[in-house]
């Protein structure tokens, strides 16, 4: 049998660079000697040649590729892998070479500093760049992220701009990232995680949200995020996942009531139901609760208000809000107030002095129904200060019923009597009261007799005449000279 010409050639006699041009032919040879020669050269090749040998190996059969890889591993156990060579491998144009580079880093020549430096550079690439795509899709490369001293703050900053990089994260790393990014970013990362990955990330995410006091801001941000959740993935991971959804009840802040996004309606009802203690009697948030944009929360809020009770300012606000159920609750509160109670007078003052006509009208009806149990002196003084016609008419009616209180409304008769419109209902009421006691206000009657219209003058003269005929002297008036008063 003839001997191979390669049988006596020693690997140490041939520089590995000289072999590269014919390496593929040697490695694909049917004879063992050429293959052994090439493999022995690969084993002692410097790491600077690693890329070249892997490029050659890529085109070999799987069996010969494995042989080349075995020799490379043996060599690397001695020489190690420098950052330059590692970078050349994981940034190579070939997917196979890139994967081999990560595999060698993981199995033979792991160096946390090199891995961290490589990931730092990779994260700066465009999302669709081939080296980054390989790194984020290749399990071996992803596993290295958990072992390397990755700068979590840097990673968080990158994730803020590119949530799709979530595939890089282990549960522990994601948990750390959640404490460093805004809730908006956390929600984007959650939406970007794969269906296989999210269950592994979820518990660490929830722990960090609770530990860092981020649940309030997280759930506030969830509403807008859910509105733009076209595929429904975020809803499935937040609203439809009991483990996540129940964390909303741990938000112990009444300002969360400001969240009124319909996408959270079921969870908001769970939240208020579990946190009724945040809304005691007198709470400034009771109004928001009773007028909430989410109907289920609003209905619960109205029931809660019945339980804890209203005060007058809140009841007035409910009348103002325009919500029929809220207004009905307010009217029920006013109508069921105990008589001769301090809140009864407080209610009259708030309602009858209100700028909205409809609320004033309700208040005036309330006053008339409660007149007998109200403190009348302060009530008359209050009404005397009001300028709207309905309040004046109410005061005129009250004084007609109780003329003894006229002194509590100084100047009222004069202001009304000087009104030139005879048919003014308030003026009619004042004149009716003066007819009952013509001597009650002689000066205003003399003024009417001298300066007012013929009708007013005739009425004033009749009152003065009645007074004179009764024997009471009226300065400036006599029966004989009545026509010339």
C-alpha positions, 0 to 999 in steps of 0.5 A, spaced: 500 500 500 502 506 498 503 511 503 500 518 504 505 524 502 502 527 509 504 521 513 510 524 515 509 531 515 508 534 522 503 540 524 509 544 527 512 544 521 507 548 517 504 555 519 497 554 520 496 560 515 499 556 510 494 551 510 488 555 510 488 556 502 487 548 502 484 547 509 477 545 506 480 540 501 484 537 507 478 536 511 474 533 506 479 528 504 477 521 504 484 519 507 485 520 515 492 523 514 490 530 511 485 530 516 489 529 522 494 534 519 489 539 519 486 538 525 492 538 529 494 545 526 487 547 528 489 545 535 495 549 536 492 555 532 492 562 535 486 564 537 487 570 532 485 564 526 479 562 530 474 565 525 478 563 519 477 556 521 470 556 523 469 559 516 472 553 513 468 548 518 462 551 516 462 548 509 464 541 512 459 535 513 456 535 520 461 529 522 468 533 520 465 540 523 464 536 530 471 534 529 474 541 528 470 544 534 473 538 538 480 541 536 478 548 537 475 547 544 482 543 546 486 549 544 482 554 547 482 550 554 490 552 553 489 559 550 483 562 552 479 567 548 480 574 548 475 580 547 477 581 540 476 574 537 470 573 541 467 580 538 469 577 531 465 571 532 459 573 535 459 579 530 460 575 524 456 575 518 455 567 518 449 565 523 453 558 524 459 562 526 456 567 531 452 561 534 459 557 535 462 563 538 457 564 543 457 556 544 465 557 545 464 562 550 459 558 554 462 552 554 470 553 554 472 560 555 467 563 559 469 570 561 464 575 564 467 581 562 468 579 555 460 577 555 458 584 558 462 588 553 459 584 547 452 585 550 453 592 551 455 593 544 450 588 541 444 592 545 446 598 541 445 595 534 438 596 531 433 591 533 433 587 526 441 587 526 443 579 525 448 579 531 443 582 535 438 577 533 442 571 534 444 573 541 436 574 543 434 568 539 440 563 541 438 560 548 446 559 549 447 566 548 441 568 553 444 564 558 450 568 558 446 574 560 445 571 567 452 569 568 455 576 566 456 582 570 451 586 566 450 593 568 442 593 570 442 600 569 444 600 562 440 595 560 434 598 563 435 604 559 436 600 553 430 596 554 426 603 555 427 605 548 427 597 545 422 593 550 423 587 545 430 586 548 426 583 554 427 576 551 434 577 554 432 577 561 432 572 566 426 572 572 432 575 576 434 580 571 427 583 569 426 583 577 431 588 577 430 592 571 422 593 573 425 597 579 429 602 575 424 603 569 418 607 569 411 603 569 410 605 562 416 601 560 415 595 564 408 595 561 411 595 554 416 590 556 411 585 559 407 586 552 413 584 548 415 578 552 414 571 549 408 567 551 413 562 554 417 567 557 412 571 561 410 566 566 417 566 568 418 573 569 411 575 572 412 573 579 419 577 580 416 583 576 410 583 581 415 582 587 419 588 585 412 592 583 410 591 591 417 592 594 419 598 590 412 602 591 410 602 584 403 598 584 400 605 584 403 608 578 403 601 574 396 600 575 395 608 573 399 606 567 395 600 565 389 603 563 392 607 557 396 601 555 390 597 555 387 601 550 392 601 545 393 593 546 390 591 539 392 584 540 389 583 547 396 580 549 397 585 555 389 584 557 391 577 558 397 578 562 394 583 567 386 583 567 385 576 565 391 573 570 388 572 577 395 573 580 397 579 577 389 582 577 389 581 585 395 586 586 391 592 584 387 591 591 394 592 594 394 599 592 392 603 598 392 610 596 385 613 595 388 618 589 387 611 585 380 613 584 382 618 579 383 612 574 377 611 570 379 607 564 374 603 562 379 597 560 380 597 568 372 597 570 372 590 573 379 591 577 377 598 579 370 595 582 374 589 586 379 595 588 374 599 591 370 593 594 377 591 598 379 598 600 372 601 603 376 603 609 380 609 604 373 612 604 370 614 611 365 619 612 368 626 610 373 623 605 374 628 600 374 622 595 367 620 596 364 625 591 369 622 586 366 615 588 359 617 587 360 620 580 365 615 577 366 615 570 365 607 571 358 605 572 359 599 577 364 603 581 359 609 581 353 604 583 358 602 589 360 609 591 352 611 592 351 605 596 357 606 600 355 613 601 348 611 604 352 607 609 357 612 611 353 618 611 353 625 607 354 632 610 351 638 607 357 640 602 357 633 599 350 633 598 350 640 595 356 637 590 351 631 588 346 636 586 350 640 582 354 634 578 348 633 574 348 625 575 340 623 577 342 618 581 347 622 585 342 628 585 337 623 588 341 621 594 342 628 595 335 630 595 334 624 600 339 626 605 336 633 605 329 631 606 330 626 611 334 630 616 332 631 623 328 637 624 331 642 629 337 640 627 343 644 626 344 641 619 337 643 617 339 651 617 346 649 614 342 646 608 338 652 607 343 657 607 347 652 602 341 651 598 338 658 598 344 661 597 346 657 591 348 660 584 344 655 580 337 656 580 334 649 580 338 648 586 335 655 589 328 652 588 329 646 591 332 649 597 326 654 597 322 648 597 326 645 603 325 652 607 318 652 606 317 645 608 321 646 614 319 653 616 316 651 623 323 648 625 328 653 623 331 659 627 327 664 624 331 670 626 337 668 622 333 665 617 330 672 615 337 676 616 340 671 611 334 672 606 334 679 606 341 679 603 339 675 597 338 679 591 334 674 586 327 675 585 325 668 588 329 669 595 325 676 595 319 673 594 320 667 600 322 673 605 316 677 603 312 671 604 315 669 611 314 677 613 307 676 611 306 670 616 311 673 621 310 681 621 314 681 628 321 679 624 321 685 619 326 689 624 331 683 622 330 685 614 332 693 615 330 697 608 327 691 605 320 694 605 323 700 602 327 697 596 321 693 594 316 698 595 320 703 590 319 698 585 315 701 579 312 695 577 305 694 581 304 687 579 311 685 582 309 679 586 314 681 592 311 688 592 304 685 592 306 681 598 309 687 602 303 691 600 299 686 603 302 686 609 302 693 610 295 693 609 294 689 615 298 694 619 298 701 616 302 704 621 308 700 620 311 704 615 308 711 614 314 714 611 314 709 605 307 710 604 308 718 604 313 717 599 308 712 594 303 717 595 307 723 593 312 720 587 309 713 585 304 712 579 297 713 580 295 706 582 301 706 587 299 713 590 292 711 590 293 705 595 298 709 599 293 714 600 288 709 602 292 706 607 294 713 610 287 715 610 285 709 614 290 711 619 288 718 620 281 716 621 283 711 626 285 717 630 293 716 629 296 723 627 300 722 620 305 728 620 305 731 613 298 728 611 291 730 613 284 728 610 282 734 608 289 735 604 289 728 602 289 730 594 295 734 595 300 730 599 
